[in-house]
Amino acid sequence: MSSLGKAGFLIQPLMLALVLVAFHPDAGSAAVFTGSDSCRDCHRDIHDAWQRSDHARAMQAPSATTVLGDFDDVELSFHGIGTRLYRAGEEYRAETAGAGGETRDYPIAYTFGHYPLQQYLVDIGNGHLQALNIAWDSRPADQGGQRWYHLQADEDINPDHPFFWTRHLQNANSRCIECHATDYEKGFDPATSGYRSSWSEPGVGCEACHGPASRHLELAQNGSLGETDSGFAAKPAARLRWTFAEGSAIASPSGEGNDAYVDTCGACHSRRSTSGHPVPLLTFHDHYRLASIEPGLYFSDGQIDDEVFVLGSFLQSRMAQRGVTCANCHDPHSGKTIAEGNALCAQCHLPTVFDNPKHHHHEPGSAGAACVACHMPERVYMTVDPRRDHSFPIPDPAFSEKTGAPNACNQCHTDDTPAWAAENLRAWGIGERGNRWATINHGLALQDSQVFLDYLRNPPAGLAPIRAASLLGKIGAFQSPLAYERAAAQLSNPDPLLRRAAVELLQAAPLELRWRLLQPLIDDPLQTVRHAVAIALVDALPQVSGKDGERLQRLLDELRAALAYHADSPAGQLAIGNLELQSGYPILAERAFKAALEIEPEFVPALLNLADLYRGIGADREGLDLLLRALEVAPNSASSNHAYGLYLVRAGQREEALGYLEAATRQVDASPHHVYVYAVALDSLGQTGKAIEVIDAASRRWPNQLDLSFLQVAYMDKSAKTDGIRRYLSVLEPFAANNPQVRAWLARYGGG
């Protein structure tokens, strides 16, 4: 029992009979969805192109024409689990292990995608549509395709694994269909944990990008269509014109652009979370929280690492900053590029200058002479799906040597080293790029205090907002008045990414400072910014009254309503629980954390947060099973090892705790804080010398880290092992103005 009760080019015009549109939230509310077939008669060429697109085939009912996989009574075995794929009359079926491992027979409900792979959705009951772990490789046989394969071939996927096909991570209702169907309504019922999901048509239809078409059809039938009223609750996207000025090798824009393509395409072609119920085609940053450039998603120079679905990488590019849009390279109806090979780039980059061996240093017509080979390198996802980087990076093998980030040279020349590639670039007269933003981004991710000072003294200029916001977010780790001052200066920035990053940085600031700086943003025009403000100020509610209290309460109510939309996901319940815990409602927090674990019993963040909640109310023993489950599920998690180690410390088992605290420091997701706690534990057991060795080793992984440097100087001073102490003091010295202990050490040992 618980203790708690669209732009066209002059150089090469785009064929855009219907441009993408930007919705106005207050217009066209009476329009309804009519289906893509209603567009065919008037827009036959466009409709035909769309029918051949990935969008049209994003989700389809199974049939002889839509199912690409071999269902000719095929028997497969992956991870010891057998699957039979066969047809029964017109039905396509899968006989395989379901929840609990019991073999059952399931009809295929929908195909999902078509090339280079096709997945299959199954209805397991209560409206839950789940994606099978096996997929069909639809590439030609001579490319290794025309086969069934497992999407997680390198993991032991069994019914108890979070990625097993019946579990939440394979649930299409909450994770996938929003971008594979038109006019999607999730229809989750918290009372039954079931779905009544609906859509106007499967696949990404015409109205997914243009909005409901009933008024447009009515006006067309009445002969009333005009430039001022298209019948859509939208206006055409503003289009820039691109021309080559005399003597210029790169085209320049003229006219006015807008964010219509970001708002339209970005909703699905981005790594993001939604702020409540998403409303596609409206302002992107109002409804979607774009992921920043963080380790695990991107490399430190902004190149793609995990699946980020284009927008976050594209917004880093110089082209995006100048107004280039998706439709300048891709036909919005077929989805194909509007030109082949280097001709696509030649629209804006003079081929005599750029499609030239003097620029690319490769044999003309060779693979290395392709613009995309150097400036849009590929990474393969889902085993068979190569996707190109849209930040358009310049190869920088010297940076690869320093950080391990990839570079296009060595992605082709795999037998050679980054040093070899860097030497070739120097021989061509191309020196090291000295990408200062990437260097700072890399250093801040490591919490390097010297890089932090460099950033404060001379922040990189002219950065794309997503890059500037990512740097701002990382300096929050320093919890310094200097960082708060930098964030405060961005609270009025017109770019929402920078405003949101500034708000999130200030969430750790003292309450009085937070309230003074953030209360004006309670009424920010964009939800994603307002909701960050709500989280930052939730603990201020008991201390404010009158109109300010009413404003904050309304915002918190808005946030709770938005979070309720995600009540079907463990991450959504985790967010609800964290908010209620901050609000002082531990019973509601406990309920949410438990709900997260009902959805996904092995969701480690909920296991750890619920255990910590019990610790906070003096019920540490109730959290023990949760901590042990977290360790069993994620033995290589720094957080799991660290949390269990701290439990053992509290239980008086300090010697046993050391092993887990040490294990935390060795994991890929370890942080300087884990090393700090381990070193303190060592010192408390009289192993100060070992603590010094541990911090010294950690300083090579996290150079110039303030907390570890402070602890190291304290231990070296305490043990009279002062060789090298000045190196750590030099890290502290720039921050020592108000710290009497550091000033005393400096007086005793001198600076670096």
C-alpha positions in Angstrom: 0.0 0.0 0.0 1.1 3.5 -0.7 1.9 6.0 2.1 -0.2 8.5 0.1 -4.1 8.3 0.3 6.3 28.6 -50.7 8.7 30.4 -52.9 9.2 30.1 -56.7 12.5 30.8 -58.6 13.0 33.0 -61.6 15.9 30.8 -62.5 13.8 27.7 -62.7 10.1 28.3 -61.9 8.3 25.8 -59.8 5.1 24.2 -61.0 2.9 25.3 -58.2 -0.7 25.4 -59.3 -1.7 25.4 -55.6 0.8 26.8 -53.2 1.0 25.7 -49.6 -1.0 27.9 -47.2 -0.8 29.4 -43.8 -3.9 29.0 -41.7 -5.6 31.9 -39.9 -7.1 30.5 -36.7 -10.1 32.7 -36.8 -11.2 32.0 -40.3 -13.1 29.3 -42.2 -14.3 27.5 -39.1 -17.4 26.2 -41.1 -15.3 24.4 -43.7 -15.2 20.6 -43.5 -13.0 17.9 -45.0 -14.1 16.5 -48.3 -11.3 14.1 -49.2 -8.6 14.2 -51.8 -10.8 12.7 -54.5 -12.9 15.9 -54.5 -9.8 17.7 -55.8 -9.2 15.4 -58.8 -11.5 16.8 -61.4 -10.1 20.4 -61.3 -6.5 19.5 -60.4 -5.9 16.3 -62.3 -2.1 16.6 -62.9 -1.5 17.6 -59.3 -3.7 14.9 -58.0 -1.9 12.3 -60.1 1.5 13.5 -58.9 0.2 13.3 -55.3 -1.1 9.8 -55.7 2.4 8.6 -56.6 3.9 10.4 -53.5 5.0 9.1 -50.2 2.3 11.3 -48.6 -0.5 9.5 -50.4 0.9 6.1 -49.4 1.7 7.1 -45.8 -1.2 4.9 -44.5 -3.5 2.7 -46.5 -6.1 0.0 -46.1 -4.5 -3.4 -47.0 -5.2 -4.6 -50.5 -3.4 -6.4 -53.3 -2.1 -3.0 -54.6 -1.1 -1.5 -51.3 0.5 -4.4 -49.5 4.1 -4.8 -50.7 5.2 -7.6 -48.2 5.2 -11.3 -48.9 2.1 -12.8 -47.2 2.3 -16.0 -49.1 2.2 -18.2 -46.0 5.6 -17.1 -44.9 7.1 -18.2 -41.6 9.7 -16.1 -39.8 11.6 -16.2 -36.6 13.3 -13.2 -34.9 14.6 -13.3 -31.3 13.1 -16.7 -30.8 9.6 -15.5 -31.7 7.9 -17.1 -34.6 5.6 -15.2 -37.0 3.4 -16.5 -39.8 2.3 -14.1 -42.5 -0.5 -15.2 -44.7 -3.7 -14.3 -46.5 -7.2 -15.5 -45.6 -9.4 -14.5 -48.5 -9.0 -10.8 -48.9 -7.5 -10.4 -45.5 -3.8 -10.1 -44.7 -3.0 -11.7 -41.3 -0.1 -12.1 -38.9 0.1 -15.0 -36.4 2.6 -14.1 -33.8 3.2 -13.7 -30.1 1.2 -10.9 -28.5 1.1 -9.4 -25.0 2.3 -11.9 -22.5 3.9 -14.0 -25.2 0.7 -15.9 -26.1 0.4 -16.6 -29.9 -2.6 -15.1 -31.5 -3.9 -14.4 -35.0 -4.2 -10.7 -36.0 -5.6 -9.1 -39.2 -3.5 -6.4 -40.7 -5.4 -3.1 -40.3 -3.3 -0.7 -42.3 -0.1 -0.5 -44.2 2.3 2.2 -43.0 4.6 3.8 -45.6 5.8 2.0 -48.7 9.5 2.7 -49.5 12.2 1.9 -48.6 10.3 -0.1 -46.0 6.7 -0.8 -45.2 5.3 -1.4 -41.8 2.0 -2.9 -40.7 -0.5 -1.9 -38.1 -2.6 -4.3 -36.1 -5.6 -3.5 -33.9 -5.1 -5.4 -30.7 -8.4 -4.3 -29.1 -9.8 -1.2 -27.4 -8.8 0.8 -30.4 -5.1 0.3 -29.9 -3.3 0.3 -33.3 0.2 -1.2 -32.9 3.1 -1.4 -35.4 4.6 -4.8 -35.8 8.3 -5.2 -35.0 8.9 -6.8 -38.4 8.8 -4.7 -41.6 9.1 -5.4 -45.3 12.3 -4.1 -47.1 10.7 -2.8 -50.3 14.0 -2.0 -52.0 14.9 -4.0 -55.1 16.4 -7.4 -54.5 19.8 -6.3 -56.0 20.0 -3.7 -53.2 19.3 -6.2 -50.5 15.6 -5.7 -50.4 12.5 -7.8 -51.0 12.8 -9.4 -47.6 11.3 -9.3 -44.1 13.5 -8.0 -41.4 13.3 -7.0 -37.7 13.4 -3.3 -36.9 15.4 -3.9 -33.7 17.6 -6.8 -34.9 20.4 -6.0 -32.4 18.2 -6.1 -29.3 16.6 -9.1 -27.5 13.0 -8.0 -28.2 10.6 -10.2 -26.2 7.1 -9.4 -24.7 8.7 -7.8 -21.7 10.8 -5.4 -23.7 9.6 -1.8 -24.1 10.0 -2.0 -27.9 7.9 -5.2 -28.2 5.2 -4.5 -30.7 2.3 -4.5 -28.3 3.9 -2.0 -25.9 3.5 1.8 -25.9 6.6 2.6 -27.9 5.0 0.8 -30.9 1.6 2.4 -30.3 0.6 4.2 -33.5 -2.4 6.1 -32.0 -0.2 8.3 -29.9 3.2 8.2 -31.7 2.6 7.9 -35.4 -0.8 8.3 -37.1 -0.9 12.1 -36.4 1.6 12.4 -39.4 0.3 9.5 -41.5 -3.4 10.5 -41.7 -5.4 13.6 -42.6 -7.5 15.4 -39.9 -6.4 13.0 -37.2 -8.2 13.0 -33.9 -6.6 10.7 -31.3 -9.8 10.1 -29.3 -8.1 8.7 -26.1 -10.5 7.8 -23.3 -8.7 7.9 -19.9 -11.6 6.0 -18.3 -11.0 2.9 -20.4 -7.5 3.6 -21.6 -8.9 3.0 -25.1 -8.9 4.9 -28.4 -11.6 6.1 -30.7 -9.2 7.5 -33.2 -10.5 9.0 -36.4 -9.4 10.7 -39.5 -11.0 12.1 -42.7 -8.8 9.9 -44.8 -5.7 7.7 -44.3 -2.6 9.0 -45.7 -1.5 12.7 -46.0 -4.1 14.1 -48.4 -4.6 17.4 -50.1 -6.4 18.9 -47.1 -3.6 17.9 -44.7 -1.6 20.8 -46.3 -4.4 23.1 -47.7 -7.0 22.7 -45.0 -10.7 21.6 -45.3 -11.9 22.1 -48.8 -15.7 22.4 -48.6 -15.9 26.2 -49.1 -13.3 26.0 -51.8 -15.4 23.4 -53.7 -18.6 25.5 -53.1 -17.0 28.6 -54.6 -15.6 26.7 -57.5 -18.9 25.1 -58.3 -20.6 28.6 -58.1 -17.9 30.2 -60.3 -17.0 32.5 -57.3 -13.4 31.7 -56.8 -11.2 34.8 -56.7 -7.8 36.1 -55.7 -9.3 37.5 -52.5 -11.2 34.4 -51.5 -9.9 30.9 -52.3 -12.4 29.2 -50.0 -9.6 28.1 -47.7 -9.1 29.6 -44.3 -5.7 30.7 -45.5 -3.7 33.0 -47.7 -1.0 31.8 -50.2 2.5 31.5 -48.9 4.6 34.6 -49.7 7.2 33.7 -52.3 10.7 35.1 -52.6 12.2 35.6 -56.1 15.8 34.4 -56.6 18.1 36.0 -59.2 21.8 36.1 -59.8 23.2 39.6 -59.4 25.9 40.5 -61.9 29.2 39.0 -60.8 27.6 36.9 -58.0 28.0 33.1 -57.8 25.0 32.7 -55.5 21.5 33.9 -56.2 19.9 36.5 -54.0 16.3 36.8 -52.8 13.9 39.7 -53.3 10.4 40.2 -52.0 8.9 39.1 -48.7 8.8 35.5 -47.4 7.0 34.0 -44.5 6.9 30.9 -42.4 4.1 29.1 -44.2 6.3 26.2 -45.2 7.6 25.8 -41.7 4.1 25.9 -40.4 2.8 23.4 -43.0 5.7 20.9 -43.4 7.3 21.3 -40.1 4.5 19.8 -38.1 5.5 16.4 -39.3 9.0 16.8 -40.7 10.6 17.7 -37.3 11.7 16.2 -34.0 9.3 17.9 -31.7 6.7 17.4 -29.0 3.2 18.9 -29.1 1.9 21.5 -26.8 -1.5 20.1 -26.1 -3.8 19.1 -29.0 -1.8 20.0 -32.1 -3.4 22.2 -34.8 -1.5 21.7 -38.0 -1.0 24.6 -40.4 -1.1 27.2 -37.7 2.0 28.8 -36.3 4.5 26.0 -35.8 6.0 27.3 -32.6 2.6 27.8 -31.0 1.8 24.1 -31.2 5.1 22.3 -31.4 8.1 22.4 -29.2 11.1 21.9 -31.6 13.9 19.8 -30.1 17.1 21.8 -29.7 20.6 20.7 -30.8 21.3 18.2 -28.0 23.7 15.3 -27.7 22.0 12.1 -28.8 19.9 14.0 -31.4 22.6 15.9 -33.1 26.4 15.9 -33.1 28.0 18.9 -31.6 28.5 20.6 -34.9 24.7 20.3 -35.7 24.9 17.3 -38.0 22.1 14.8 -37.6 22.6 11.8 -35.3 19.3 10.4 -34.3 16.1 10.8 -36.4 15.3 14.5 -36.3 13.1 14.6 -39.5 14.7 17.5 -41.3 13.3 20.8 -39.8 15.7 21.2 -36.9 18.7 20.6 -39.2 17.3 22.8 -42.1 16.7 25.7 -39.7 20.4 25.7 -38.9 21.4 26.3 -42.6 22.3 29.6 -44.2 19.7 28.9 -46.9 16.9 28.8 -44.3 18.2 32.0 -42.8 18.0 33.7 -46.3 14.5 32.5 -47.0 14.8 29.2 -48.9 11.9 27.0 -48.3 11.0 23.3 -48.7 9.3 24.0 -52.1 12.5 25.5 -53.6 13.9 22.0 -53.8 10.9 19.7 -53.5 7.7 19.6 -55.5 5.0 19.8 -52.7 2.7 17.4 -54.5 4.9 14.6 -55.7 7.5 15.1 -52.9 10.3 14.6 -55.4 13.1 17.1 -56.0 12.4 19.5 -58.8 15.7 18.8 -60.5 18.1 15.9 -60.6 21.7 15.8 -59.3 23.7 19.0 -59.1 21.1 20.8 -61.3 19.0 21.1 -58.1 21.7 23.2 -56.4 22.6 25.0 -59.6 19.3 27.0 -59.3 21.1 29.2 -56.8 24.8 28.2 -56.9 26.5 29.0 -60.2 27.7 25.7 -61.7 30.7 27.2 -63.3 31.9 28.1 -59.8 30.6 25.3 -57.7 30.1 22.3 -60.0 33.8 22.5 -60.8 36.8 20.4 -59.8 38.4 23.6 -58.4 35.6 23.6 -55.8 34.8 19.9 -55.2 38.2 18.5 -56.0 36.8 15.3 -57.5 36.5 13.8 -60.9 33.6 15.4 -62.7 30.6 13.1 -62.8 31.9 11.0 -60.0 30.1 10.3 -56.7 32.4 12.7 -54.9 31.6 15.5 -57.3 27.9 15.4 -56.2 27.0 18.4 -54.1 25.0 16.2 -51.7 28.0 13.9 -51.1 29.8 16.7 -49.3 27.0 19.0 -48.1 24.1 16.6 -47.4 25.8 13.4 -46.0 23.5 10.5 -45.3 22.7 8.5 -42.2 20.7 5.3 -42.3 17.7 4.9 -40.0 15.4 1.9 -39.5 18.1 -0.3 -41.0 17.4 0.6 -44.7 16.3 4.2 -44.8 19.1 6.7 -45.7 18.2 10.3 -45.0 20.3 13.4 -45.8 21.4 16.1 -43.5 19.6 19.3 -44.3 21.9 21.7 -42.3 24.2 21.6 -45.4 27.4 21.2 -43.4 30.8 21.8 -44.8 33.1 18.8 -44.2 35.4 19.5 -41.2 37.6 16.4 -40.5 39.7 18.5 -38.1 36.6 18.9 -35.9 36.0 15.2 -36.2 39.4 14.5 -34.7 38.6 16.7 -31.7 35.1 15.6 -31.0 34.2 12.4 -32.9 31.6 14.1 -35.0 31.4 12.6 -38.5 32.5 14.3 -41.7 31.5 13.7 -45.3 35.1 12.9 -46.3 35.5 9.9 -44.1 31.9 8.7 -44.7 33.1 8.0 -48.2 36.8 7.3 -47.5 36.0 4.9 -44.7 39.5 3.3 -44.6 41.2 6.7 -44.0 41.4 8.8 -40.9 40.1 12.3 -40.2 43.8 13.4 -40.0 44.3 12.1 -43.6 41.2 14.0 -44.7 42.3 17.2 -42.9 45.7 17.0 -44.6 44.1 16.7 -48.0 42.0 19.8 -47.3 45.1 21.7 -46.3 46.8 20.6 -49.5 43.8 22.0 -51.5 44.2 25.3 -49.7 41.3 24.7 -47.4 42.4 25.3 -43.8 40.6 24.3 -40.7 37.2 25.9 -40.6 37.5 27.0 -37.0 33.7 26.6 -36.5 33.4 28.6 -33.3 29.8 27.9 -32.8 30.4 24.1 -32.9 33.4 24.4 -30.6 31.4 26.3 -28.1 28.4 24.0 -28.4 30.7 21.0 -27.8 32.4 22.6 -24.8 29.1 23.8 -23.2 27.7 20.3 -23.5 30.7 19.2 -21.4 30.0 22.0 -18.9 33.4 23.4 -19.6 33.6 26.7 -17.6 36.3 28.2 -19.8 34.1 27.7 -22.8 31.3 29.3 -20.8 33.4 32.4 -20.2 34.4 32.6 -23.8 30.7 32.4 -24.8 29.8 35.2 -22.3 32.6 37.5 -23.4 32.1 37.0 -27.1 29.0 35.1 -28.1 29.1 33.9 -31.7 27.3 36.4 -34.0 24.9 35.8 -36.8 23.7 32.3 -35.7 20.5 30.7 -36.8 18.0 31.1 -33.9 18.0 27.3 -33.2 21.7 27.3 -32.8 21.7 30.4 -30.6 18.9 28.9 -28.5 20.7 25.6 -28.1 23.8 27.5 -26.7 21.6 29.5 -24.4 20.0 26.3 -23.1 23.3 24.7 -22.3 24.6 27.5 -20.1 21.8 26.8 -17.7 23.9 24.0 -16.3 26.1 26.7 -14.7 23.3 28.1 -12.6 25.2 31.4 -12.5 24.0 35.0 -12.3 26.0 35.5 -15.5 23.9 32.9 -17.2 20.7 34.4 -15.8 21.7 37.8 -17.1 22.3 36.4 -20.6 18.9 34.7 -20.5 17.1 37.9 -19.3 18.4 39.7 -22.3 16.6 37.2 -24.6 13.2 37.3 -23.0 12.0 39.9 -25.5 13.7 38.3 -28.5 11.2 38.1 -31.4 12.3 34.5 -32.1 10.2 32.0 -30.0 13.1 29.5 -29.8 15.3 32.0 -28.0 12.5 33.2 -25.7 11.6 29.6 -24.7 15.3 28.7 -24.1 15.7 31.8 -21.9 12.6 30.9 -19.9 13.8 27.3 -19.4 17.2 28.5 -18.3 15.6 30.7 -15.7 13.6 27.9 -14.2 16.5 27.3 -11.8 16.9 30.9 -10.7 15.8 32.2 -7.3 12.0 32.7 -7.1 12.1 36.4 -6.7 14.2 36.8 -9.8 12.1 34.3 -11.8 8.9 36.1 -11.0 10.2 39.6 -11.8 11.6 38.4 -15.2 9.0 35.9 -16.3 5.6 37.3 -15.1 5.4 39.6 -18.2 5.6 36.4 -20.4 2.5 34.8 -18.8 0.7 36.4 -21.7 3.2 35.5 -24.4 1.4 35.0 -27.7 2.8 31.5 -28.2 1.8 28.4 -26.2 5.2 26.8 -26.1 6.7 29.9 -24.4 3.8 30.4 -22.1 3.9 26.8 -20.9 7.6 27.1 -20.2 6.7 30.1 -18.1 4.0 28.1 -16.3 6.5 25.4 -15.3 9.0 28.0 -14.2 6.5 29.9 -12.0 4.3 27.1 -10.6 5.8 27.4 -7.1 5.1 31.2 -7.1 1.3 30.7 -7.1 0.9 30.5 -3.3 2.8 33.8 -3.0 0.9 36.0 -5.6 -2.6 37.3 -5.4 -4.9 39.6 -7.2 -4.8 39.9 -10.9 -1.3 38.4 -11.1 -2.5 35.4 -9.2 -5.5 35.1 -11.6 -3.2 35.4 -14.6 -0.9 32.7 -13.4 -3.7 30.4 -12.4 -5.3 30.7 -15.8 -1.9 29.8 -17.4 -1.5 26.8 -15.1 -5.0 25.6 -16.0 -4.1 26.0 -19.7 -1.0 23.9 -19.1 -2.9 21.2 -17.3 -5.4 21.0 -20.1 -2.5 20.7 -22.6 -0.8 18.0 -20.6 -4.1 16.1 -20.4 -4.0 15.5 -24.1 -0.9 13.4 -23.6 -2.4 11.3 -20.7 -2.1 8.2 -22.9 1.7 8.3 -22.9 4.2 7.6 -20.1 6.1 10.8 -20.9 2.8 12.7 -20.7 1.9 11.3 -17.3 5.5 12.0 -16.1 5.1 15.6 -17.1 1.7 15.8 -15.2 3.3 14.2 -12.2 6.2 16.6 -12.1 3.9 19.6 -12.4 1.7 18.4 -9.6 4.7 17.7 -7.4 6.0 21.2 -8.0 2.5 22.5 -7.2 2.6 20.8 -3.8 0.1 18.0 -4.7 2.1 14.7 -4.0 -1.1 12.5 -4.1 -1.8 13.7 -7.7 1.9 13.3 -8.6 1.9 9.8 -7.3 -1.3 9.0 -9.3 0.3 10.3 -12.5 3.6 8.4 -12.0 1.6 5.2 -11.4 -0.4 5.9 -14.5 2.8 6.2 -16.5 3.9 2.8 -15.2 0.5 1.3 -16.1 1.1 2.4 -19.6 4.7 1.3 -19.7 5.8 -0.7 -16.6 9.5 -0.3 -17.5 9.5 3.5 -18.0 12.6 4.3 -16.0 12.0 8.0 -15.4 8.6 7.3 -13.8 10.2 4.5 -11.7 12.9 6.8 -10.4 10.6 9.8 -9.9 8.0 7.8 -8.0 10.8 6.3 -5.8 12.1 9.8 -5.2 8.6 11.0 -4.2 8.4 8.3 -1.6 11.8 9.3 -0.3 10.7 12.8 0.0 7.7 11.9 2.2 9.8 9.5 4.4 8.7 6.3 2.8 12.0 5.3 1.3 11.4 1.6 1.7 8.3 1.8 -0.6 10.6 3.1 -3.4 13.0 0.1 -3.1 11.2 -2.2 -5.5 10.9 0.7 -8.0 14.7 1.3 -7.8 15.4 -2.4 -8.3 13.1 -2.5 -11.3 14.8 0.5 -12.8 18.2 -1.3 -12.4 16.9 -4.5 -13.9 15.4 -2.6 -16.9 18.3 -0.3 -17.4 21.5 -1.7 -15.8 23.6 0.6 -18.0 21.7 3.8 -16.9 23.7 6.3 -14.9 20.5 7.5 -13.2 19.4 4.0 -12.2 22.7 3.1 -10.6 23.0 6.5 -9.0 19.6 6.4 -7.5 20.0 3.0 -6.0 23.4 3.9 -4.7 21.9 6.8 -2.9 19.2 4.6 -1.4 21.9 2.3 0.0 23.7 5.3 1.5 20.5 6.4 3.2 20.0 2.8 4.4 23.5 2.9 6.0 25.0 0.4 3.5 27.7 2.8 2.4 30.3 0.3 1.3 27.8 -1.5 -0.9 26.6 1.9 -2.3 30.1 2.7 -3.6 29.8 0.1 -6.3 26.6 1.5 -7.7 27.8 5.1 -7.4 30.9 4.2 -9.3 29.0 2.3 -11.9 26.9 5.5 -12.6 30.1 7.4 -13.4 31.1 4.9 -16.1 27.9 5.0 -18.2 27.5 6.8 -21.5 24.8 9.1 -19.9 26.9 9.9 -16.9 27.3 13.5 -15.8 29.8 15.5 -13.6 27.2 15.3 -10.8 27.4 11.6 -10.7 31.2 11.9 -10.3 30.7 14.5 -7.6 28.5 12.3 -5.5 30.8 9.3 -5.9 33.8 11.3 -4.8 31.9 12.7 -1.7 31.0 9.1 -0.8 34.6 8.0 -1.1 35.8 10.8 1.1 33.1 10.1 3.7 34.6 6.6 4.0 38.1 7.9 4.4 39.1 7.3 0.8 40.0 10.9 0.0 43.0 9.8 -2.1 40.8 7.6 -4.3 38.4 10.6 -4.6 41.2 12.8 -5.9 42.1 10.1 -8.5 38.5 9.8 -9.6 38.0 13.5 -10.0 41.4 13.8 -11.9 40.2 11.1 -14.3 36.8 12.7 -14.7 38.4 16.1 -15.5 39.6 14.6 -18.8 36.1 13.7 -19.8 34.6 17.0 -18.4 37.4 19.6 -18.5 37.2 22.8 -16.4 34.1 21.6 -14.6 33.4 24.0 -11.7 31.8 21.7 -9.1 34.4 19.0 -9.6 37.3 21.5 -9.5 36.0 23.0 -6.2 35.7 19.5 -4.7 39.2 18.6 -6.0 40.8 21.6 -4.4 39.0 20.9 -1.1 40.3 17.3 -1.1 43.8 18.2 -2.2 44.0 20.9 0.5 42.6 18.6 3.1 45.0 15.7 2.4 48.0 18.0 1.7 48.3 16.4 -1.7 48.7 19.7 -3.5 50.7 18.8 -6.6 48.6 20.2 -9.5 46.2 22.1 -7.2 46.8 25.4 -9.1 45.4 23.8 -12.3 42.0 23.4 -10.6 42.2 26.7 -8.8 42.7 28.4 -12.2 39.3 27.0 -13.2 37.7 28.5 -10.1 39.5 31.8 -10.1 37.3 33.7 -12.7 34.2 32.8 -10.6 35.7 33.5 -7.2 34.8 37.1 -6.6 32.1 36.3 -4.0 33.5 33.0 -2.6 35.6 33.5 0.5 36.8 29.9 0.4 38.2 30.1 -3.1 39.8 33.4 -2.3 41.5 31.8 0.7 42.8 29.0 -1.4 44.1 31.4 -4.0 45.9 33.3 -1.2 47.4 30.1 0.0 48.4 28.5 -3.3 48.2 31.2 -5.9 46.3 31.0 -9.2 47.0 29.0 -12.3 
